[in-house]
Each structure stands twice: as C-alpha cells, then as structure tokens.
C-alpha cells in the first residue's frame, strides 16, 4: 500500500530520498562497527550546469553501475544529483572508477567533482555532502526511510506475545522516572531539575513475562508493540489524583500515541503552565518513516503547549533531520563511547541537546566540555 508521503513525492524524488536515508544508515553502521570501506563522492552540484542535467546524471549512473556490480558496491543518488558509491576496502579499487569518470567528464570536471574517501575516517565528509544535498530539496520532513525487515531466530522477544501479555500486566512496578538536570560547568553552581523523564523498563518487563532469555535481547519495538506500551504508560500517568499534582514530565512516544484517547486524557489533566515545561520526544526513525504524521503530531503538540524533542539514537541521523528545519527545540542523544570521538554535528547547537544515558562521570565530563547543559542518567539525582 502506498503511503501518503510516497504519494506526495515524484517517483524519482522518492528514490533519491530513500537513497539518502540508506546512505546515512550505511555510514552510521561503518562508524559504529569501525568497518573500513571506500567511498567515491561525485559532486555534480559543483560542476557546470550542463553536466548536472538529467541525461548526464543518467549517463554517469549507467557508466558506474556495471563497474560497481562485481564488487557488490552500492551506488546512491542524492536529491541534488550527486552520486556516492560505497564498496569494500580491499579486493576492489575505486581508483578504476575514478579514472573512468575522468574519461567521461574530462580531467577538470572530474578533479573538481570526484573525491575518493575512506570510511569511517572521512565519514563526516560524506555526511556533510548528504546534508548539503538535502538542503537543496524540500524540507527533510518529506524524507522516507525504508523499513528494516524483522530479524528472526536471534533470541529476541516475540513482539506479538509480549503485546498480548501486556494487556493484563500491572505496569506500575516497571515505571522508571529520572530527573533531567541543568548542570553548569562551574563547580559551585547547583544542578537544577527541569523535568522528570518517565518510561517503561522494557528489558525487566520482558524478563518477567517471557523469561530471562528475552531480557538478554532488546525487544524490537514494532509499531503495534510500541502502541501497546505507549497506551499503558499514558494510562498509568493519567490517574487524576496523581497527574494533577505531578510536575513537568518527559515522555518518549510513537506518533500514533498523540492521537489516542489516553494522551488526550493526560493532556486534559496537565495544567497549561506544566505542559509548557514538559517535553514529548518522538523517535527520529518514526519521523523519517512517517513525515506527514510527524507534521500532524507537531501541530497537535504546539497547539496544546507541549515542547517537542527528537529522539536520535545516533547524531548522524540529524543530517536527514536538521532540528531547526523540523521545528524541534530539543534533541535527545544517548551517550555511548563513540560519541566523544565523533562529536556533535556542526548544525546541532549544544544548548538544544539533552544527553541521556549519563551513568558515569566520563559522560557528564564530555557533555560539559561539548557545551551541553541538560543531562539525564543514573549518575544524576534530583
């Protein structure tokens, strides 16, 4: 079934936007796993206008694809016409392809428009070209991310069984709340609580419902399972005697939850001044998969006075979703050991970042040095 987002985009545009999302995911995977690869970046946007015409782009693709096929290298077409080929580091040499480009485009054009790069060391160059390509197209809210296939046989919990079991489970024992603190770098400055993050401890819940083996693997939050968890979390927080007394909250919800009766009930119980200090986080993957739904959700939250955040598992995804262009005030990033080496994207102001997973002093220290001031994790107490 064709989604509304796909219907709004020309077929060629959908291909390029899907290529952009797939390229970003491949670069992120190379960085996370430290897997070496070669990348050939063909910057047609830098060349003479006549070389950026559609028939020249088609000629380039027809020339490159046969050369790439034997090595299983992948060719990506970006929204502005730029091409990126990514292949293995060894056993095949991208220099041969670059030489063919010189023949096709001429030495001057190829010298200016083609760069041979190595991943993950030069991943930032590829991501910067990707962000530049997206900036020339309609806002990235229209970008679609191809869904990943379900993985079977890996010991992960069965989402269907877990969703059924959740129907009768009491979630109160599995609710977790932690404060988000504003921390200044000055030693004498006192940390101040901004809001309290609420979430369900899914691994512990899985262990109780499905056994210890399930707890060892993170369950995949399918849309259905995500909806069940969101609904139960909202129901727990919407108890009138507690909701009216609770201060600002932070929630990470799927898009569908914002159109549910459970969210409307919670919304009606939270005072306007409390909503103005609370934060609703939406997963970046959901925003990419359903940009039309995201725009609708953003309008609902704005009308009701909630603040909106983007949950980004990896800062590289922000090349597809620049926060300012998306109308997002905050970005929630989870700390991991690769983050200090990679750093924050240049387009992401540290003041707009909420660093989560701050369980050790190294995370807090790096965040403060990077200019981040909002933190959440086991290390911090309100």
C-alpha positions as CSV (number, residue, x, y, z in Angstrom):
1,X,0.0,0.0,0.0
2,X,1.4,3.4,-1.0
3,X,1.8,5.8,2.0
4,X,0.6,9.4,1.8
5,X,4.2,10.6,1.9
6,X,5.1,8.5,-1.1
7,X,2.0,9.7,-3.0
8,X,3.1,13.3,-2.5
9,X,6.6,12.7,-4.0
10,X,7.5,12.0,-7.6
11,X,8.9,8.5,-8.1
12,X,12.4,9.8,-8.9
13,X,12.3,12.0,-5.8
14,X,11.3,9.1,-3.6
15,X,14.3,7.0,-5.0
16,X,16.7,9.8,-4.2
17,X,15.3,10.4,-0.7
18,X,15.3,6.7,0.1
19,X,18.9,6.6,-1.2
20,X,19.8,9.5,1.1
21,X,18.4,7.6,4.1
22,X,20.1,4.3,3.2
23,X,23.4,6.1,2.7
24,X,23.2,7.8,6.1
25,X,22.4,4.4,7.7
26,X,25.4,2.7,5.9
27,X,27.8,5.5,7.0
28,X,26.5,5.2,10.6
29,X,27.0,1.5,10.6
30,X,30.5,1.8,9.3
31,X,31.3,4.3,12.0
32,X,29.7,2.2,14.8
33,X,31.4,-1.0,13.8
34,X,34.7,0.6,12.6
35,X,34.2,-1.3,9.3
36,X,36.6,0.1,6.6
37,X,35.1,0.9,3.3
38,X,35.9,3.0,0.2
39,X,33.6,5.8,-0.9
40,X,33.6,7.7,-4.2
41,X,31.8,11.0,-3.9
42,X,30.8,12.6,-7.2
43,X,29.8,16.2,-6.6
44,X,27.8,17.0,-9.7
45,X,26.4,20.0,-7.9
46,X,29.9,21.6,-8.2
47,X,30.2,21.1,-11.9
48,X,29.0,23.2,-14.8
49,X,25.2,23.4,-15.2
50,X,25.2,21.4,-18.4
51,X,26.8,18.4,-16.5
52,X,24.1,18.5,-13.9
53,X,21.3,17.9,-16.4
54,X,19.3,14.7,-16.0
55,X,20.7,12.9,-19.1
56,X,24.3,13.5,-17.9
57,X,23.3,12.0,-14.5
58,X,21.7,9.0,-16.2
59,X,24.9,8.6,-18.3
60,X,27.0,8.6,-15.2
61,X,24.9,6.0,-13.4
62,X,24.9,3.8,-16.5
63,X,28.7,4.0,-16.6
64,X,29.2,3.4,-12.9
65,X,26.8,0.6,-12.2
66,X,28.5,-2.1,-14.3
67,X,31.8,-1.2,-12.7
68,X,30.4,-1.5,-9.2
69,X,28.4,-4.6,-9.7
70,X,31.2,-7.3,-9.4
71,X,32.3,-5.9,-6.0
72,X,28.7,-5.6,-4.6
73,X,29.4,-1.9,-4.1
74,X,26.3,0.2,-3.8
75,X,25.5,3.4,-5.7
76,X,23.4,6.1,-4.1
77,X,21.8,9.0,-5.9
78,X,21.3,12.1,-3.7
79,X,18.4,14.6,-4.1
80,X,20.7,17.2,-5.8
81,X,22.0,14.7,-8.3
82,X,25.3,13.9,-6.5
83,X,26.4,10.3,-6.6
84,X,28.1,8.3,-3.9
85,X,29.5,4.8,-4.5
86,X,30.4,2.7,-1.4
87,X,32.3,-0.5,-1.6
88,X,34.7,-2.8,0.3
89,X,38.2,-1.5,1.3
90,X,40.1,-4.4,-0.2
91,X,39.7,-6.7,-3.2
92,X,38.4,-3.9,-5.5
93,X,39.8,-0.5,-6.2
94,X,37.6,2.6,-6.6
95,X,40.5,4.3,-8.4
96,X,39.5,2.5,-11.6
97,X,36.0,4.0,-11.4
98,X,37.5,7.5,-10.7
99,X,39.6,7.1,-13.9
100,X,36.6,6.3,-15.9
101,X,35.0,9.5,-14.6
102,X,37.9,11.5,-15.9
103,X,37.4,10.0,-19.3
104,X,33.7,10.7,-19.2
105,X,33.7,14.2,-17.7
106,X,37.1,15.5,-18.6
107,X,40.1,15.9,-16.2
108,X,39.0,19.4,-15.0
109,X,35.4,18.3,-14.1
110,X,36.5,15.0,-12.5
111,X,39.2,16.7,-10.5
112,X,36.7,19.2,-9.0
113,X,33.7,16.9,-8.6
114,X,35.1,13.5,-7.6
115,X,36.7,12.6,-4.3
116,X,37.9,9.2,-3.2
117,X,37.3,8.8,0.6
118,X,37.7,6.1,3.2
119,X,35.2,5.2,5.9
120,X,34.9,5.6,8.8
121,X,37.8,8.1,9.0
122,X,36.2,10.5,6.5
123,X,32.6,9.8,7.3
124,X,31.9,13.4,8.2
125,X,32.7,14.5,4.6
126,X,30.1,12.1,3.2
127,X,27.5,13.2,5.8
128,X,28.3,16.9,5.1
129,X,27.7,16.3,1.4
130,X,24.5,14.5,2.3
131,X,23.2,17.4,4.4
132,X,24.1,19.8,1.6
133,X,22.2,17.7,-0.9
134,X,19.1,17.6,1.3
135,X,19.2,21.3,1.9
136,X,18.6,21.9,-1.8
137,X,15.5,19.7,-1.8
138,X,12.1,20.2,0.0
139,X,12.5,20.1,3.8
140,X,13.6,16.7,5.2
141,X,10.2,16.2,6.8
142,X,9.3,14.6,3.5
143,X,12.1,12.0,3.6
144,X,11.2,8.4,3.9
145,X,13.3,5.6,5.4
146,X,12.9,2.1,4.1
147,X,11.6,-0.2,6.8
148,X,14.0,-2.8,8.1
149,X,13.0,-6.4,7.8
150,X,12.2,-8.3,11.0
151,X,15.0,-10.4,12.3
152,X,14.1,-14.0,13.4
153,X,15.9,-16.6,15.3
154,X,18.1,-14.2,17.3
155,X,16.5,-14.9,20.7
156,X,14.7,-11.5,20.9
157,X,11.2,-11.5,22.5
158,X,8.3,-12.2,20.2
159,X,6.5,-8.7,19.9
160,X,3.1,-10.3,19.4
161,X,3.4,-12.4,22.6
162,X,4.7,-9.5,24.6
163,X,1.9,-7.2,23.4
164,X,-0.7,-9.9,24.4
165,X,0.9,-10.3,27.8
166,X,1.0,-6.6,28.4
167,X,-2.8,-6.4,28.1
168,X,-3.2,-7.8,31.7
169,X,0.1,-6.7,33.3
170,X,0.4,-4.1,36.0
171,X,3.0,-1.7,34.8
172,X,3.3,0.4,37.9
173,X,6.2,-1.8,39.2
174,X,8.1,-1.3,35.9
175,X,7.7,2.5,35.6
176,X,11.0,4.4,35.9
177,X,11.5,8.1,36.3
178,X,14.6,10.2,36.4
179,X,15.1,13.9,36.5
180,X,16.6,15.9,33.7
181,X,19.1,18.3,35.3
182,X,20.6,21.5,34.1
183,X,24.2,21.4,35.1
184,X,26.7,24.3,34.8
185,X,30.4,23.7,34.4
186,X,31.2,25.9,37.4
187,X,31.9,23.7,40.5
188,X,29.9,25.9,42.8
189,X,26.8,26.0,40.6
190,X,23.9,23.9,41.8
191,X,22.2,21.5,39.4
192,X,18.5,22.2,38.9
193,X,15.8,19.8,37.9
194,X,14.0,20.8,34.7
195,X,11.5,17.9,34.2
196,X,11.2,14.2,35.0
197,X,11.5,11.5,32.3
198,X,9.0,8.6,32.6
199,X,9.5,5.3,30.8
200,X,8.7,1.6,31.0
201,X,11.7,-0.7,31.8
202,X,11.1,-3.0,28.8
203,X,14.0,-5.4,29.5
204,X,12.9,-6.1,33.0
205,X,9.3,-6.4,31.9
206,X,10.3,-8.9,29.2
207,X,12.2,-11.0,31.7
208,X,9.1,-11.3,33.9
209,X,6.7,-12.0,31.0
210,X,8.9,-14.1,28.7
211,X,11.8,-15.3,30.7
212,X,15.4,-14.4,31.2
213,X,16.5,-15.2,27.7
214,X,14.2,-12.5,26.4
215,X,15.7,-10.0,28.8
216,X,19.1,-10.6,27.3
217,X,18.0,-9.2,24.0
218,X,16.4,-5.8,23.4
219,X,12.9,-6.3,22.0
220,X,12.2,-4.7,18.7
221,X,9.5,-2.0,19.2
222,X,7.2,-2.8,16.3
223,X,4.5,-0.2,15.7
224,X,1.9,-2.5,17.4
225,X,4.1,-3.2,20.4
226,X,5.1,0.5,20.6
227,X,1.4,1.4,20.6
228,X,0.6,-1.0,23.4
229,X,3.5,0.3,25.6
230,X,2.6,3.9,25.0
231,X,-1.0,3.3,25.8
232,X,-0.3,1.6,29.1
233,X,2.3,4.2,30.1
234,X,-0.1,7.1,29.4
235,X,-2.9,5.3,31.3
236,X,-0.6,5.0,34.3
237,X,0.4,8.6,34.2
238,X,-3.2,9.8,33.7
239,X,-4.5,8.8,37.1
240,X,-6.3,12.1,38.1
241,X,-5.2,12.1,41.7
242,X,-1.6,11.9,40.7
243,X,-1.5,13.7,37.3
244,X,-2.8,17.0,38.7
245,X,0.0,17.0,41.4
246,X,2.9,15.9,39.2
247,X,5.3,18.5,37.9
248,X,6.8,18.8,34.3
249,X,7.3,15.4,32.6
250,X,9.2,14.0,29.7
251,X,7.9,11.1,27.6
252,X,9.2,9.3,24.5
253,X,6.1,8.3,22.4
254,X,5.3,7.0,19.0
255,X,3.4,9.2,16.6
256,X,0.2,7.2,16.9
257,X,0.1,7.8,20.7
258,X,-0.5,11.5,20.2
259,X,-3.9,10.8,18.5
260,X,-5.0,8.4,21.3
261,X,-7.7,8.8,23.9
262,X,-5.1,8.0,26.6
263,X,-2.9,11.0,25.5
264,X,-6.0,13.3,25.3
265,X,-6.9,12.3,28.9
266,X,-3.4,13.0,30.2
267,X,-3.3,16.3,28.3
268,X,-6.6,17.4,29.9
269,X,-5.2,16.7,33.4
270,X,-1.9,18.6,33.0
271,X,-2.1,22.3,33.6
272,X,-1.0,24.6,30.8
273,X,1.9,26.0,32.7
274,X,3.1,22.4,33.4
275,X,2.7,21.4,29.7
276,X,4.9,24.4,28.8
277,X,7.8,23.0,30.8
278,X,7.2,19.3,29.8
279,X,8.8,17.6,26.8
280,X,7.4,15.0,24.4
281,X,10.1,13.1,22.4
282,X,9.4,11.5,19.1
283,X,11.8,8.8,17.6
284,X,13.8,10.0,14.6
285,X,13.1,6.7,12.8
286,X,9.4,7.3,13.2
287,X,9.7,10.9,11.9
288,X,11.6,9.6,8.8
289,X,9.1,6.8,8.2
290,X,6.0,9.0,8.5
291,X,6.8,12.6,7.8
292,X,3.2,13.5,7.2
293,X,2.2,12.0,10.6
294,X,5.1,13.9,12.2
295,X,3.9,17.2,10.9
296,X,0.4,16.5,12.3
297,X,1.8,15.5,15.6
298,X,4.0,18.6,15.8
299,X,0.9,20.8,15.2
300,X,-1.0,18.9,18.0
301,X,1.7,19.4,20.5
302,X,2.2,23.1,19.6
303,X,-1.5,23.8,19.9
304,X,-1.6,22.2,23.3
305,X,1.6,23.9,24.5
306,X,3.9,20.9,24.9
307,X,7.6,21.2,24.0
308,X,8.8,18.8,21.3
309,X,12.1,16.8,21.2
310,X,13.6,14.5,18.7
311,X,15.0,11.2,20.0
312,X,18.1,10.5,17.9
313,X,19.8,7.2,18.6
314,X,22.8,8.5,16.5
315,X,23.7,12.2,15.9
316,X,24.4,11.3,12.2
317,X,20.7,11.0,11.6
318,X,20.4,14.7,12.1
319,X,21.9,15.2,8.6
320,X,18.5,14.0,7.4
321,X,16.5,15.8,10.1
322,X,18.1,19.2,10.9
323,X,16.3,20.2,14.2
324,X,15.7,23.8,13.3
325,X,14.1,22.9,9.9
326,X,12.0,20.3,11.6
327,X,10.7,22.8,14.2
328,X,12.2,20.9,17.1
329,X,13.5,22.7,20.1
330,X,15.4,19.8,21.7
331,X,17.3,16.7,20.6
332,X,17.7,13.7,23.0
333,X,21.0,11.9,22.4
334,X,22.1,8.8,24.3
335,X,25.7,8.8,25.4
336,X,27.9,6.0,24.1
337,X,31.7,5.6,23.9
338,X,31.8,6.5,20.2
339,X,30.2,9.9,20.8
340,X,33.3,11.8,22.1
341,X,35.4,10.7,19.1
342,X,32.7,11.7,16.6
343,X,31.4,14.8,18.4
344,X,28.2,16.7,17.8
345,X,27.2,17.7,14.2
346,X,28.1,21.3,13.4
347,X,24.5,22.1,12.8
348,X,23.4,21.0,16.3
349,X,23.7,23.7,19.0
350,X,24.8,22.1,22.3
351,X,22.3,24.2,24.1
352,X,19.5,22.2,22.4
353,X,20.9,18.7,23.4
354,X,19.6,16.6,26.2
355,X,22.3,13.9,26.9
356,X,20.7,10.7,28.2
357,X,22.4,7.6,29.5
358,X,24.7,9.6,31.8
359,X,25.6,6.7,34.0
360,X,29.3,7.5,34.5
361,X,31.4,10.6,35.1
362,X,33.0,10.4,31.7
363,X,29.6,11.1,30.1
364,X,29.0,14.1,32.2
365,X,32.5,15.4,31.7
366,X,32.4,15.1,27.9
367,X,29.0,16.6,27.7
368,X,30.0,19.7,29.8
369,X,33.2,20.1,27.6
370,X,31.0,19.9,24.5
371,X,28.7,22.7,25.8
372,X,25.8,20.5,26.7
373,X,23.9,21.6,29.9
374,X,20.9,19.2,30.1
375,X,21.6,15.6,31.4
376,X,19.7,12.5,32.4
377,X,21.0,9.2,33.8
378,X,21.8,7.0,36.8
379,X,24.7,9.3,37.8
380,X,22.4,12.2,38.4
381,X,19.8,12.7,41.2
382,X,17.3,15.5,41.5
